[in-house]
Amino acid sequence: MIIRLVSLILVAVVWSSPFRALALDLNDLIEIGGDIIDANKKVSVEEEIELGGNLISGLLGAAPLVDNAELQHYVNDVGFWVASQSKRKDLPWRFGVIDSAGINAFAAPGGYIVLTLGLFSLLENEAQLAGVLGHEISHVIKKHHLKALQKTMKRGIWGKIGVRALADKDDHETFDKVVNAGVQLYASGLDRDLEYQADKRGVVLAARAGYDPYALLDVLTTIDSINPTEADMTVMLKTHPPTSKRLKKLAKLMDGKLDKYANGMINSSRFIAVSSRLNR
């Protein structure tokens, strides 16, 4: 399943960085972002990757990737660079844009991240893309979905989860329960406080990658301007705190603390070049 997933949709990038990392003073960044570090040791990295691959496969059953290799490569390029600024840079990070008009993004354990075409279409530049991906990368770094599953699933079922259990074609019951629990988690969302945490860590990662960290505030402002009764906003509103609250909390945290990084990369031209070819 996980091999099929990677070969089908999440582009493996032979990566040579065109970006420039900033030699940031981490004392400045930790003040708002906290220590970006893996703290959960109960599940092996191999098990986390296997689980995440199966969960994202279930999620992608509802919407395929956009059939545009240039777009997928570009999003992987930016995502990998942002993820490389974290303590979990060695995960096999994979990113994709799914063909959905809904405005949302999803992360799965092990480094799998997708955003909808609806959300991508709202963005104006690469710094905004980096901010969105930084938010999702932060969920993976802190193992938010993995820990949420551990809390919600019965211990007897969780104890069977692993590479061997999920790879066992005869263990359909365990596999189905794991995937169903994951899909339900994506439908209901994480604890809202974890979304606030991912916002603040996301801007830290974007800053470390050399981008303007305030770009995520621009994305949230755009989302907040959309009529909440719009059908494309349904899942976002169900799974995230009110955008206005996210804006207020993040703006307050960032106020004056990241101003010296506000002249970071925007990269509008490259973003626009890729976006303009989507409908050709």
N, C-alpha and C positions, 0 to 999 in steps of 0.2 A: 504493500500500500504506500509506504513512504517513498520507495523508489519510483513508483508510478507517479506520485504527486510531484516530485522534483522534476522528473523528465517531462511531465505534461505542462506544468504551469509556472513554477517558480524558477526563474532564469538563473542558472549558475554563471556568475560573472568571472571571467578571467580579468582580474582587477589590477589596474595600474593607476594610482591615484592622481587625478588632475587637481586635487584640492590641497589647501595649505592649512595645517592645524595651527591653532594659536597656543603659544606657550603661556597658558593662563595661570594666574595665581589661584590655586585651588581653595585657598582660604576665602577668597571672594565668592567662589561658586558654592562651596559647601554650606555657606551661610543660608542660601535659599534652597539648595538642591539636596542637601544631605549627602551622606557618603554613598556613592554609587558602587555597591558591592553585593555579591551573592552571599546570602546568609543561610539558606536552607540546604542542609546536607543529607536529608533523608532519602531523596530520590537521586539516582545517579544521572549524570548528564546524558548518557546513552538512553536511559529510560525516558527522560524528559523530552528528548528529541523525537523518540519514537511516538510517544503520546501526543506531542504537538502535531506531528505529521498526520496522525490519524484524525485528530480533532479538526484540523484545518481542511482535511479532505471532506469530512462531513459537512463543514460549513460551505465549502465550495460547490457542494452538490446543488445548492440553491442558485448559484450564479457563477458562470464560467469566467475565466480571465478574458480581458479585452484582447482580441486577436490583433495585436500590434507589437511586434518584436522590439521596435525602437523604444516604444513607451516602457515596456517591461524592463528592458536593459537599463534605461535611464533611471527608473525608480529604484532598481537594484543598486545602481552605481551610487546614487545619493544615499540610500538607506545603509549600504555597507559602510560608507565613509562615516556617517553619524554613529553607527553602532561600534565602529572601531575605536571610538573615543571612550568607550565604556570598559568596565572591568571584565565584561563577558565578550570581548571582541573575538574570541576563538570559537564561538558558536557558529554553526553553518547557516548564517543568516540568509534568509530568502524573502523577497518582497514581491508583491504583485498588485495590479489594479484589476478589480473584478467589474464585470459588465452589469452594473446596477445603478439606477438613478438615485437610489437612497443616499443620504449624506451620512457616511459613517466610515470607521476603520476598525480593524480587528487584529488582535495579537494572539498567538498561541504559544505554549511552552516550547522552548528549544530554538526560538528565533524565526518563527514564521509570522509574517505580517502582510495583511492585505488592506487596501483602501478601495472604496468604491469609486467608480468613474464619476458619480455625482459629486463626491467630495473633491476629487482631483480637478474637476471642471470649475470649482469655485476658487481655486488657487490662482495667484497672479505671478508668482515667481518661485525660484528654487528655495529661497530661505523659508518661505511658508511651507513648502513640501518638507523641508528638513525639520521644521518645528512639529508638524503632524507626525512624521515618522519617529521623531525623538520621543514624543508622548507614548507611542505604541512600543517602542524599544524599551522604554522605562518599565512598562508592564512586564516585559520578559526578564529584564535585569533583576527585578525584585520578585519574580515568580508569582505575580499576583493571581493569575488564573490557576496555576498549579496548586497554590495554597488554598484557593477557594474550593477547588475540587476535593482536596483532602479534607476540608471541613464539612462539605456537604454530603460526601459519599460515605456509605457504611464502611467501617474498617475492614470487614471481611472481603469486600469487593476491592477496596484500594490495595489490600495486601497482595492481590493477584496481578495487579498492574505491573507491567514491565516489558522489556523487549520480548522475552520469551512468550509471555501470556498474550500479548497483543499480536504477535506474529503467528500464534497457533491458530490455524484456520478452523480447528474443531471447537475452539472456545468462543463460539458465536455469542453466547449469553454475556460473558464478561465484556467482549468487544462492544456489543450493542449498548450495554449499560454505561460504559465509559463515554462513548460517542454521544449518546443521548444526554448524559449529564453535562457534557461540554456544550452541546447545542442549546440546552436550557439555560446554561450560564450566559451564553452570548445573547440570548433573548431577554434575560432579566437584568443583566449587567452586573458589574462588580460593586462592592461597597463604594458608595459615592466618595468617601474620603480618599480611596485609592486613585480615583480619577483626578482629584486635586493634586495628589502627590505626583502622579504621572505628568501633569502639566508643568509643575515646577522643575522636576528632573529633566523633562523634555527640553526646556529652554537652556538648561545647563549643558546638555549634550550638544545642542545646536551651537551654543557659544564656543564650546571646546572644539567643534568642527570648523570654526571660523565664520559661522553665519551670524547674521543679525538676530539675536535672541528674541527681539520684540516682534518678529514676524508672526509668531504664534498668536500674539494678541490681535494682530490684524485678521487672522483666520477666524478667531472666536468672535470678533466684531462683525465680520461678514455673516457668520452663522446666526448670530443673535439678531441680525436684521431681517432674517427670513420669517415669514408668517408661520407660527408654530402649528397652524392647522394644515399646512402643506403635507401631502402624503409622504414626500421624500424625507420629512423630518421625524416620522413616526418612531423608528427604531432608535435614532439618536436621543430623542427625548425620553424614551423608556429606559435607556441604558446609561445615561449620563446625568449629572446634576444640571440644573438650569444654566444655560450658557451665560446669562448675565451674572450669576454667582461665580462662575469660573473666571470670568473676566475681572470681576472686582477683586477676588482673592489673589489671582496671579499678578494683576497690576500693582496691588499693594505690596506683595512680596518682592517684586522686581524694582519698585520705585527707587531710583538712585543707585541701586546695587550693581546693575549691569550696564550702566550708561557708557562706560569706556569700551564696551564690546558692541555698541550699537552701530558702529561703522563696519560691521562684518559683511560678508558676501551676501548679495541679493540674487545675482545671476538671472536676471529677468530674460535676457536674450536667449539663453540656452533653453530655458523653460518654455518660452513662447514658441521657439522653433519646433520643439517636440509636440507641443499642444496643437499647433496649427496644422500639423500633418495627420491628426487623428481621424479626421473625416474624409480624407482623400481615398 
